[in-house]
């Protein structure tokens, strides 16, 4: 016979997924309690919440990022068909706030330190960012090489004509960045989040700049250094394993700075510090080019 708590949980989850028309799935909580939707169908996947705080955070900030980070941190697991969970997620991300709030009320005992700790751990501290970047980018170079190709560029390309190869289009993009920065021989150029070093190499070899790159990925830094040595450019460019928040402590000002596809990793709350750091290390009259993916304010889920 179901306990009062189990009945209450079932009602709240039924309200949360009211109108759901996707594949059958189940939810299992940290204490072993399981709920299926629809009730008598074999689930294609089971979403396992290993901590109450992970469920609370997903209700407060429902997004692919919240779910993905909880999965990477081992607080959510998926059993069964991994792809089936996307239909569940799409429903959840568009569920009215009032329905999500009912689940949070069920977790009211978390309102204090546990939820605060979970949020703090994801607040883009240097240690948290290093861990996240390492998980994604510290794969062997052989993993990335087949699909990055000779350019070793991870972000978007710039096709000047339909006949351009991907490598040519990536080189076009690097040249466009350097031209927008008005790079000149002797310029001190910084690439924040330099990846495997392609822009640093291009700025030094084709535009005569002294180019400094920084990344918090050990593997990226090692690959970039090998490429610099292979191109005999150790006198004009280098790459350091460093967080952007440390730059002002180590280097003199730069007159040209670029950040390509990196500020997405900074975190919304850290954007003022990110831009302030760039401002502090940029010489008066210098140029800063920031390229990244953004979203309109109305696209963010509120609580």
C-alpha positions in Angstrom: 0.0 0.0 0.0 1.3 3.4 -0.9 2.3 5.8 1.8 1.0 9.3 2.0 4.3 10.7 0.8 4.4 8.4 -2.2 0.9 9.4 -3.2 1.8 13.1 -2.8 4.9 12.6 -5.0 2.9 10.8 -7.7 0.3 13.6 -7.8 3.0 16.3 -8.1 4.8 14.4 -11.0 1.5 13.7 -12.7 0.8 17.5 -12.6 4.3 18.3 -13.9 3.9 16.0 -16.9 0.3 16.7 -17.6 -0.3 16.7 -21.4 3.0 14.9 -22.1 2.7 13.0 -25.4 6.3 11.7 -25.9 7.8 8.3 -25.4 7.1 6.4 -22.2 9.7 7.0 -19.4 10.2 6.7 -15.7 11.7 8.7 -12.9 13.6 7.2 -10.0 14.6 9.3 -7.0 17.6 9.1 -4.7 15.6 6.9 -2.2 14.5 4.4 -4.8 11.0 5.7 -5.3 9.9 5.3 -9.0 7.2 6.9 -11.0 6.3 6.0 -14.6 4.6 8.0 -17.4 2.3 6.7 -18.6 1.7 4.5 -15.6 1.3 1.1 -17.3 3.8 1.4 -20.2 7.3 0.0 -20.4 9.6 3.0 -20.1 12.1 3.6 -22.9 14.3 5.3 -20.4 14.6 6.0 -16.7 15.9 9.3 -15.4 17.7 8.7 -12.2 18.0 11.7 -9.8 20.8 10.8 -7.4 20.4 13.9 -5.3 17.4 16.0 -4.3 19.3 19.2 -5.1 19.7 18.1 -8.8 15.9 17.7 -9.1 15.3 21.1 -7.4 17.8 22.9 -9.7 16.2 21.4 -12.8 12.8 22.6 -11.6 14.1 26.1 -10.8 16.2 26.5 -14.0 14.9 23.9 -16.6 17.3 23.9 -19.5 19.6 21.6 -21.4 22.5 23.2 -19.6 21.2 22.4 -16.1 20.4 18.8 -17.1 23.7 18.4 -18.9 25.8 19.7 -16.0 23.9 17.5 -13.5 24.6 14.5 -15.7 28.3 15.3 -16.1 28.6 15.8 -12.4 27.0 12.4 -11.8 23.9 13.7 -10.0 21.6 12.6 -12.9 21.9 9.3 -14.8 20.0 7.9 -17.7 19.1 4.2 -18.0 17.9 2.8 -21.3 17.5 4.8 -24.4 19.6 8.0 -24.0 17.9 9.7 -26.9 14.4 9.2 -25.5 15.2 11.6 -22.7 15.2 14.6 -25.1 11.4 14.3 -25.6 11.0 14.4 -21.8 13.3 17.4 -21.6 11.5 19.3 -24.2 8.2 18.9 -22.3 9.9 19.9 -19.0 11.7 22.9 -20.4 8.3 24.4 -21.5 6.3 23.4 -18.5 4.6 26.3 -16.8 6.3 27.6 -13.7 3.4 26.8 -11.4 3.7 23.1 -12.1 7.5 23.0 -11.6 7.0 24.9 -8.3 4.9 22.1 -6.9 7.9 19.8 -7.2 10.1 22.4 -5.5 7.6 22.6 -2.7 7.9 18.9 -2.2 11.6 19.5 -1.7 11.1 22.4 0.6 13.5 20.9 3.1 16.2 21.7 0.6 15.5 25.4 0.6 18.6 26.1 2.7 22.1 25.0 2.4 21.8 22.0 0.1 20.4 23.9 -2.8 22.7 26.8 -2.1 25.7 24.5 -2.3 24.5 22.9 -5.5 24.1 26.4 -7.1 27.5 27.6 -5.7 29.3 24.6 -7.2 28.0 25.6 -10.6 28.8 29.3 -10.3 31.8 29.1 -12.7 34.6 29.1 -10.1 38.0 28.5 -11.6 38.1 25.0 -10.3 34.6 24.2 -11.6 35.5 25.6 -15.0 38.7 23.6 -15.2 36.8 20.4 -14.4 34.1 21.1 -17.0 36.6 22.1 -19.7 38.8 19.2 -19.0 36.0 16.7 -19.4 35.1 18.1 -22.8 38.5 19.2 -24.3 41.1 17.0 -22.6 40.5 14.2 -25.0 43.5 12.8 -27.0 44.4 14.9 -30.0 43.6 11.8 -32.2 40.0 12.1 -31.2 39.6 15.6 -32.5 42.0 15.4 -35.5 39.7 13.5 -38.0 36.9 16.1 -37.8 38.8 19.3 -37.1 41.2 18.6 -39.9 44.3 20.6 -40.7 42.9 23.9 -39.4 42.4 22.7 -35.8 39.6 25.3 -35.5 36.6 24.4 -33.4 34.3 27.4 -34.0 32.4 28.4 -37.1 34.0 28.9 -40.6 33.8 31.7 -43.1 33.0 30.5 -46.7 33.9 33.3 -49.2 32.7 31.1 -52.0 30.9 27.8 -52.4 34.1 26.2 -53.7 36.0 26.8 -50.4 37.0 23.7 -48.5 36.3 23.6 -44.8 40.1 24.1 -44.1 40.1 27.1 -46.5 36.9 28.5 -44.9 38.5 28.2 -41.4 41.6 30.0 -42.6 39.3 32.7 -44.1 37.8 33.1 -40.7 41.2 33.5 -39.0 42.3 36.1 -41.5 39.0 38.0 -41.1 39.5 38.2 -37.3 43.0 39.5 -37.8 41.9 42.1 -40.3 39.1 43.3 -38.0 41.6 43.6 -35.2 43.8 45.6 -37.6 46.8 43.4 -36.6 50.2 44.8 -37.5 53.7 43.5 -37.1 54.8 44.0 -33.6 51.3 44.1 -32.0 50.9 42.3 -28.7 48.0 40.1 -29.3 46.1 37.9 -26.8 43.7 35.1 -27.7 41.5 34.3 -24.7 40.5 30.6 -24.8 42.9 29.9 -27.7 41.9 26.2 -28.3 44.6 24.3 -30.1 46.4 27.5 -31.1 45.3 28.2 -34.7 44.5 31.9 -34.3 47.7 32.4 -32.3 49.7 30.7 -35.1 47.9 32.6 -37.8 48.4 36.0 -36.1 52.1 35.4 -35.7 52.9 33.8 -39.1 50.7 35.9 -41.4 50.4 39.2 -39.6 53.7 39.4 -37.7 52.2 39.9 -34.3 53.6 38.6 -31.0 50.7 36.3 -30.1 49.9 34.9 -26.7 47.2 32.3 -26.2 45.6 31.0 -23.0 43.5 28.0 -22.3 42.5 25.9 -19.3 42.6 22.7 -21.2 45.9 20.8 -20.7 45.5 18.8 -23.9 44.8 22.0 -26.0 47.9 23.7 -24.5 50.1 20.8 -25.3 48.9 20.4 -28.9 49.3 24.2 -29.4 52.8 24.2 -28.1 53.8 21.3 -30.4 52.3 23.1 -33.4 54.2 26.3 -32.5 57.5 24.4 -32.3 56.8 22.6 -35.5 56.2 25.9 -37.3 59.4 27.4 -35.7 57.4 30.2 -34.2 58.5 29.9 -30.5 60.0 33.4 -30.7 56.8 35.1 -31.7 54.0 33.1 -30.1 53.2 31.0 -27.1 50.3 29.3 -25.3 49.9 29.1 -21.5 47.6 27.0 -19.3 45.8 29.8 -17.6 42.3 31.0 -16.6 41.3 34.4 -18.0 41.0 35.7 -14.5 44.8 35.2 -14.0 45.9 37.2 -17.1 46.3 40.6 -15.4 48.6 39.0 -12.8 51.0 37.6 -15.3 51.2 39.7 -18.4 51.8 43.3 -19.5 48.9 45.0 -21.4 48.0 43.9 -24.9 46.9 46.2 -27.7 44.9 43.6 -29.5 42.7 40.9 -27.9 40.3 38.3 -29.3 38.0 35.8 -27.7 36.4 33.3 -30.2 33.7 31.0 -28.9 34.9 31.2 -25.3 32.6 33.6 -23.4 29.8 31.0 -23.6 31.8 29.2 -20.9 32.1 32.2 -18.6 28.6 32.1 -17.0 26.1 34.9 -17.0 27.1 36.2 -13.6 30.7 36.3 -14.5 30.3 38.3 -17.7 31.0 41.7 -16.0 34.2 40.3 -14.6 35.1 38.8 -17.9 34.7 42.1 -19.8 36.3 44.1 -17.0 39.4 41.8 -17.2 39.7 42.3 -20.9 39.4 46.1 -20.4 42.1 46.1 -17.7 44.7 44.3 -19.9 43.9 46.2 -23.1 46.0 49.3 -23.8 44.2 52.6 -24.3 43.2 52.7 -28.0 43.5 49.0 -28.4 41.0 46.7 -30.0 39.0 43.8 -28.5 37.0 41.4 -30.7 34.6 39.1 -28.8 32.8 36.4 -30.8 30.3 34.0 -29.2 26.8 32.6 -29.1 24.2 34.5 -27.2 20.5 34.4 -26.6 17.8 37.1 -26.4 16.6 37.9 -22.8 13.1 36.6 -23.5 14.6 33.2 -24.4 15.9 32.5 -20.9 13.7 30.5 -18.5 12.7 32.5 -15.5 11.5 31.6 -12.0 
